[in-house]
Amino acid sequence: MIKEMSFMSLDKLISKDFPWVFEKQHDMVIGDDIDAIISSCFLHHYLGWKIKGFYVGYSKLFIEKNYDNWKDAIFVDLDISQNNIRSIGHHILQLNNKDIPFDIGHKNSLNPNLLRGVAMKNFQGKYPLGTIHFLMWLHNFRFKFKSDLQKILWIADSTWINGQSHRFRDNVYDWIKYFNLTSLMDGFEEIDTKNFERKIDEIVYSEIKKMGFDKGTGQVSSRHLGLHGFQCQFSDPKIDENKINNLIHLICNIFEWNIPELPMEYMVVEGNRKSISIPDEYTSLGLSHFIKKENVFSYVIPNYNRLNYTVF
């Protein structure tokens, strides 16, 4: 069962435990895909947050050169299992209710699954939208889609494909309704049509490709035209600087947002990324001992009984 919480109590909880998400002029380290880029553009425009680095592939940190206080930055579209680091993400982080956020390093993780009590045991109820959609709710961002290019908001984490009838339509609708995302609710019926897919392919995807990104080839594909998600992932923000800047300008021009700047130079921190099947002892005892013993910097539970984690 998914834990329900009234919006009044949820608002109070977030304001009390995560006041920084409403504050201006913070620094941020962001993820390596279009959801992270859209989210960072949104936060820069409305709160003046600045991009200070990227966490790429959950294995490498690209931090602005001479920016020594990077652990004070807020990690966006990322889940960091260090209690002293603030992050906004949406992965599954708990196996069950034995995993207390503080014990597993997520005291400062603002995550809809943690807020709603969704763990591996009820994986089918996992948050299926993007970080940008969570931010839209947090900051009461409501608008009407005025152009087909604005449908780029549906691209984040393949939300539009997840919301089709051959995927996780009921769960997507449940979360849209839970956060009262009227902008998405108004177009929810449309995303499962061939006409919508044509617009995504011919207008949105076409424009993204002009920015220099290759079309996605993931496992997820749309119901009518077999389109894949378009995540715009990159491996090195310096090598891919032009593509990233092009995408930032595209997004900011579409929504008339202020344009954030990228760092000029980076220092690189190499991590060791591992993937394991989750042992039964973790399920019965919880993850806390493992997190502390291995000094895990970040981890996600990408699917049932699997754990991907990084150590530095």
N, C-alpha and C positions, 0 to 999 in steps of 0.2 A: 504494500500500500504506500502511496505517496503522501507524505505529511503535508497537511494543509495549514495555512496560516493566514489570518486576515491581513489585508493590505495595511491597515492601521498599525498592527503589531509589527509587520514586516518593515514598514517605513521607519518605525521607531528603532527597531533592531539595527538596521543599516545606518541610520543617523548616529546611533550610539557607538556601534562597533567599527564602522567604516566611514567616519566623517570626511576622510581625505578624498573620497570619490566625488565630493561636491566642491572641493577647494580648487582655487585657481593657481596657475603658475607652477605646477609640479613638473618634474622630469619623468620621462617614461622610456622603458626598454620594451620593444614590441616583438611580436612573432613574425613569421616569414611568409605570410600569405595575404590574400586580398581582404579577409576579415580583419586582420591586424591593421592593414593599411587604412581601410575605411574607418575603423575604430579610432585610430590615431588622428586622422583628419578631423573627425567629429570632436574629439577631446581638445585638439589644438584650437579649433574654431570657437567652441563654446567656453572653454576653460583656460585656454592659453598654454596647455601642456606642450612640452618640447621633446622631440625625439632625440634620445641620447645613445641609442644603440639597438641591436637586434639579437634575439636568441634564435639561432637558425638550426632547424632540425633537432631541437632539444639536445644538441651536442656541442655547439660553439656559440660563445658570446662574443659579439662584435660591439665593443664599447668605444665611445668617442675618446680619442687619445687625450691623456691627461685628465680625464674625468674619473677621479679616484673615489668619488662617493656614489658609485653606481648602485650599491646595495640600498641606497636611500631612494632610488628611483622606483616608480610604480611599474610593474611588469604587466603589460596589456595583451590580452588574448593568450595568456599563459598562466599556468598554475605552478607556483613555486613552493616547495615544501620546507621552507625556512621561516620560522615564526617571526623573525625580524624583517622579512621582506614582504612588501605589500603587492598583491597581484589581483588581476581580474581575469578569470577564465571560466571554462564551462565543461571540463572533463569530469568523468567519474573519479572520485578520489577515495571513497570509502568502500570497504568490502561489506560491512554491515554496521549496526549501531555501536559495536565495540570500538570502532575507530573514532575517537573524539578528536575534533579538529586540532586542538592544541597539542595533543599527543603525537599527531602525525605531521606536525609542522605547518598546519594551515590556519593558525590563529588569525592571520591577516589576509586570508584568501577569500575574496568576494566572488562567490561561485553559486549560480542558481541551484545546482544539484545539492550542495551543502545546505543552502537555505531551505530547500524543500524536502530534504531527507532522502534523496535518491542515491542509492548505493549499488554495488555490483549485484546484490541479491534481487533488486528490482530494476535490472538494467534496461528492460523494455520501456521504462518510464524516463530514460535519460533525456536531458535537455537537448533538443534536436535543432536549435536555431544557432545563430552566430553571436559572438560577443557584441557586435554592433546593435543587435536587437535588444539585448539585455541593457545596454547603455541607453538606448532609446527610451526604455521604460524607466530606468533610474532617473533620467533627466526630463521626463515628460515630453519627449520629442514626438510631436504628432504632425503629420502633413498628408496631403493628398498627392498621389502620383500624377504629376503634370506632364511627364514625357516618358517615352518608352525607355530612354537611357537611364532614368531613375530606377528602373527595375534592376539595376545593378545591385541594389540592396538585397534582392532575393538570392544573389549569387553566393554570398558569404556562407561558407561551409555547406554548400549545395542545399540550402534550406528549401528552395523551390522543388527540387527533386525529392527530398525527404517528405515533402508535403503532398506528393502524388499518391494515388490510390494503390499503386503496386509497392509502395515503400511503407512509410510510417505516418500516414495521413492523420489518423486519430490522435496520435501523440503530439504531432506538430500543432494541430488545432487546439489541443488541450493546453499547451504552453502559451500559444498566442492568446487564447482566451484568459488564461490565468494572469498574464501580465497586461491584459486589456490593450494589446497592440492593434489599435483600430486601423492603422495604416496597412498592416498585413492582413487583418481580418477582412477588410473591404475587397482585397484582391485574391482572397484565398480560393474561391471557386475557379478563378481564371487560370491559376498555375497548373491545373490538371487538364489543360486543353492544348490541342495541336497549334492553335493560333498563337498562344503564349510562347510555346517552344520556338516557333518560327521567329518571333520578335527577339527572343533571347539570342538565337543563333545569328540572325541577319543584322541585328542592331547592336545589342550589348556585346556579344562575343566578338563581333566584327571590329568594334571599336577598341576592345581590349587587345586584340591581336595587333592593331596598329601601334600600340604602346611597346610592342616587342616581345610579348609573352606568347608561348606556344599553347595551342588548345589542349585542354585536359584529356588525360587518357586513364582515368581511374576506374575502379570497379563499379561505381555508382553510375547508372545511366537513366535517362528520362524515359517515360512510358511510351510516348508517341513517335519521336524521331531518334531515339537512342543517343541523345546528347550526353556527354560526360560533364561532370562538374569542372569548373574553370577556377582553380585555386590560386593561380599566379604565384606559385612558390619560387623561391630563389635560393641560391647556395652561398652567395657572397655579396653583401650589400655594396662593396666597392666596385667589384667587377660588373655587377648588375645595376649600378647607380642610375644610369640613364633610363632603364626600364622602370625602376621604382619611382623615379621622379616623374616620368611620363604618366604613370598610373595615378600618382598623387595629384598631379595637375588635372587629369581627367575627372577624378572624383570630386575635387574641390570646385571645378568649373560646373559640373552637373548640379551641385547643390548650393553653389555660390558661397562656399566656405573659404576662410583664410587658408593659405597654403603653408604647411610646415616645412622647415628646412631640415636637411639631413646633415649629419656630421661630415666634416671635411676629411678626417683621417680616423682610423680605428686601431685599437689594440685588440688582440684576439686572445680569448681564454678558451683553451681546448678542454672539452669534457669527454667522458667515456660513457657511451650510450649502450645499455644492455636491455635484453628482453628475456623474460622468464615466464614459465607457467607458474601460477600461484599455488604454493604448497598448501596442503590441508591445514597445517599448523597456523598459517597466517589467518585463514578463515575462522579458526576456532579461537585464536588468541588476539588477533588484530595485527595491524601493520606497524605499530609504534616501535617495537623492538627492532624490526628490520630496518626501518627508516633511520633510527639512531645508530645502529651497529654499522651500517654501510655508509653513513653520513650522506644520505641521498639529498641532492640539490633540488631535483624535480622528478616527478613521475606522473604517469597517467595509466588508467585502466582502459585500454582502447576497445576491448571486447571481453566477453565473459571468460574469466579464469586466466587472463593475460595481464602482465605488468611490464611496462616499459619505464626504465628509470635511468637517471644520469647522475654520475658522481664526478667531482672535479679534484 
